[in-house]
Amino acid sequence: MKKLLYVLAMLTFTLNVAQTTKSYKLPISLMIQYAQNDFKDILGDKVESIPDLESAYYQPKEIIGIGSESLIKSDNSDKTFYICSALLLSEHTSQFIEDALKVVNDGVQAGKFSGRDYTDEKGRSITEVYQKDSDVVIRLISSYYKDADDDNNTFSMMIYGNTLGKMMK
């Protein structure tokens, strides 16, 4: 019985260690590369139209693999951006945040990105990064909105494609 408990304990520990070591750096870096071509290579099926904004939600063919992910594209142009939102208390979100910050900070240190950190009028912490050799813009947003259920704690990553990024610089 002791051997079985020991094996179960070791298996649980191994699974927990494996779960906490998932890396999002490569998928985030790939998504930044897709942004240079306005996500044309990964634009999947239309999910829902947004008539007021003359745009639509699309399912990306490639994903980072956390939270809610979609592409939003203008109906009349190549203006497209990727958005990923994850609850702060969800499994793997802290690793996702750490990896997203590492990708952009490494880009800044390597001279590929420039950027700034600020707090907006809603109290959200924002890291905004501009890719120097293109018009890609990346925003990392940590937000907390107290509501009745107190479950609106999110981290969002938005990556704006070249066409839309030009308008933001």
CORQUIUR-V617375 format. One line per field, one symbol per residue. ss: DSSP state (2 for helix, 1 for strand, 0 for the rest). phi: phi as a letter, one per 20 degrees, with the letter a starting at -180 (. if undefined). psi: psi as a letter, one per 20 degrees, with the letter a starting at -180 (. if undefined). A space follows every 10 residues. Layout:
BEGIN
ss = ???
phi = ???
psi = ???
END
This chain:
BEGIN
ss = 0222222222 2222222222 0000222222 2222200002 2211111111 2220111111 0000000111 1111000001 1111111000 0022222222 2222222220 0011111110 0000111111 1000001111 1111100000 0111111111 022222220
phi = .fffffffff fffffffffe dfddffffff ffffffdlmg fcfeffeaec gfdlbbecef fdceobmecb ddcffdbegb bdccccfgef fmfffgfgff fffffffffe neccabdbde feneecdccd ffebdfcccd cdccdfcgel cdeccccdce fgffggfee
psi = ghhghggggh ggggggghhi jppjgghggh hhghhhkkjh ijobqpgpqn hhjlaqpqpq hqrhkqbppr pppqhjajoq qppppqphjq pihhhggghg hgghhhhghi jhqqaqprpa ijjppppppp phjajppppp ppqoopahik kkoqpqppop rgghhhii.
END
